Amino acid sequence: MDRRVAIGSVLAGIASGVGAGLLSAADPPPTGPIATFPTPLGIALFPIASKGLLLAAILLVAYGLYAFTLAALTRHASKRRAHDARNVLRLAFGLAATVTALAALTQQWLGLLLSLGVVGFAITFALQQPLLSLIAWGYILLKRPYGVGDRVRIGDAKGDVIAVDFLVTTIWEINGELVTTNQPSGRVITVPNSLVLSSEVVNFGGGGSPSVWNEIPIQVAFETDLAFARDLMREEAADYLGEEMARHVATYREALAETPVELEVADGPSVNVTQRESWVELRLRYLAHPRRGQRVKNELYERILDRFNEHPDRIAFPVSRNR
């Protein structure tokens, strides 16, 4: 945000406040057509001008302070933290400015607070769902089940989070009705924040590690030299993933160490064997970033098939139509 806009807003607010003070302090009020000319409601322009300047002063100063605070908090922050700070400051300064403006205009601080309490109690019953979404927004900020930039599934919606606002979370859809294989569809889904409190939330790579385990199934015939085929698959995966998977494994182990869960994490790709009715399924398991999952899967699948085809005497594919 332009610093000059923030400074100009504060200075304009101070000027408006000074003007409102001068008009309020004028005793008796100035005479003339401007002060005595009635409005359509029968109210003189002079008190309206005073109240208007006071309201402008409160709003301008609040906006300027909001801009300064936001700039200070987000100067070196990531996009996710900047997004959260902007939402929190909007809510805080918006509420403060609204209450201050109403109290200053009515000059009934105690009565206003009591009225707000009664109105708030009534709104709680009338707007239960929006209020539940607002509470869920606070839960999202504190507990961090997901944030801007994460790939998540909330209920039936799956995609990349592009905004977390007071009442809704906006997701850039992947999969869906139009495409498959974890590809973006181009559609945007708006999910009520309250859904986070009533349904499961899956964060792909949000548990302290940015990577997730993927698998590639490849079907071979019973006549296949399984040990040889498994070695080829591990070789190709290690050659393609290389140091990238080593970094993912190290990060994954660090995240796992922060939990009470004890699991063995392989140093590199592994291959599991599953027997089916008419063939054997070799499942290559590896770590990859969720947004690169399909790209890595495509490349590894092609490389493994090329290697398999180089050894038709040791690796055979099932020919049953049930495949």
VENLIN-V419149 format. One line per field, one symbol per residue. phi: phi as a letter, one per 20 degrees, with the letter a starting at -180 (. if undefined). psi: psi as a letter, one per 20 degrees, with the letter a starting at -180 (. if undefined). Layout:
phi->???
psi->???
//
This chain:
phi->.fffffffffffffffffffffffefbffgepfffdffegendffffffffffffffffffffffffffffffdgceffffffffffffffffffffffffffffelcfffffffffffffffgefcffgfffffffffffeelfabfnfeccdmeecrefdacefdcddcefcmmeecclldfeneddddfffffecbfcddendeocedcecccececffffffffffffffffffffelfffgfffffffffffedfedcedffbfccddcedfcaddddfdbebfgfdgfffffffffffffffffcffdccdfdffff
psi->pphhggghggghggghggghgghhioorqqrrhghipqrhjjpqhghggghghggggggggggghggggghhhjgkqrhghggggggghggghggghggggghhhhkmgghgggghggghghhhhhlgghhhhgghghgghgilhrrpiqprpocippappiqnahhqpppoqqdbihralkqpiiqppopphhhhiirqppookjkipirqprqoppprrhiqngggghggghggghhggchghggggghghghhhirjpoqpoqhaqrpqpppagjrpppopprpqphijghggggghgggghghgiimiiipqqqiqii.
//
